[in-house]
Amino acid sequence: MTKLAFPNPIRRYEPRRGCVSFWGSQASLEVMFQIDLDVLRALSPATVDGSEASFLVSFDLNRSVILQAARTAHLKQGGGYHRLSAVNFP
């Protein structure tokens, strides 16, 4: 099985969905991920002030932890979409 990779560093703030979206790929399959804004608040409480920029900074500061949680979720469930919430972070 080909390892899940994150070659595209783009992430998108989606306030209506209450998340930041990002993408990974496994061979020819694109995998969409969303991470709840509450998780980003918890990961960087001193950084997040509720603005788009602060949520994206929190994502960037915690990228390695977020990508590891994304890999774990994808390994457990497979598929092309995952929503990461507090249960995905110890």
C-alpha positions in Angstrom: 0.0 0.0 0.0 1.3 3.5 -0.9 1.9 5.8 2.0 -0.4 8.8 2.4 1.5 12.0 1.5 0.8 15.7 1.8 2.7 17.2 -1.1 0.4 20.2 -1.3 0.8 22.6 1.6 -2.4 24.5 0.8 -5.0 24.7 3.6 -8.3 26.6 3.5 -10.3 28.2 6.3 -14.0 27.3 6.0 -16.0 29.2 8.7 -19.4 28.0 7.5 -18.3 24.4 7.9 -16.3 25.2 11.2 -13.1 23.8 9.9 -9.8 24.2 8.0 -9.6 21.9 5.0 -6.4 20.3 3.6 -5.6 17.5 1.2 -3.4 14.4 1.0 -2.8 11.9 -1.7 -2.2 8.1 -1.8 -1.1 6.9 -5.2 -3.8 8.4 -7.5 -6.4 8.9 -4.8 -6.9 12.5 -3.4 -7.9 12.4 0.2 -9.7 15.4 1.7 -9.4 16.3 5.4 -11.1 18.8 7.6 -10.1 19.7 11.1 -12.5 21.3 13.5 -11.8 24.8 14.5 -12.2 23.8 18.2 -9.2 21.5 17.8 -7.1 24.3 16.4 -8.2 26.5 19.4 -7.1 23.7 21.8 -3.8 23.1 20.0 -2.9 26.8 20.1 -5.0 28.6 22.7 -2.6 31.6 22.9 -2.6 32.0 19.1 -6.3 31.7 18.1 -8.3 34.9 18.4 -11.1 33.7 16.1 -9.8 35.3 12.9 -9.1 33.4 9.7 -5.4 34.2 10.0 -5.1 32.9 13.5 -6.7 29.6 12.6 -4.3 29.2 9.7 -1.3 30.1 11.9 -2.5 27.4 14.4 -2.7 24.9 11.6 0.8 25.8 10.4 2.3 25.7 13.9 0.8 22.2 14.5 1.1 20.8 11.0 3.2 17.8 12.0 0.7 16.7 14.7 -2.3 17.3 12.4 -0.8 15.4 9.6 0.1 12.5 11.9 -3.6 12.4 13.1 -4.7 12.5 9.5 -2.5 9.6 8.6 -3.8 7.6 11.6 -7.4 8.3 10.7 -6.9 7.4 7.1 -5.1 4.2 8.1 -8.0 3.1 10.3 -10.8 4.1 8.0 -9.5 4.5 4.4 -11.6 6.4 2.0 -11.4 9.8 0.4 -12.7 12.1 3.3 -12.0 12.5 7.0 -13.1 15.0 9.5 -10.7 15.4 12.4 -12.1 16.3 15.8 -10.8 16.2 19.4 -11.1 12.4 19.5 -8.3 12.2 16.9 -5.8 14.0 19.2 -4.6 12.5 22.4 
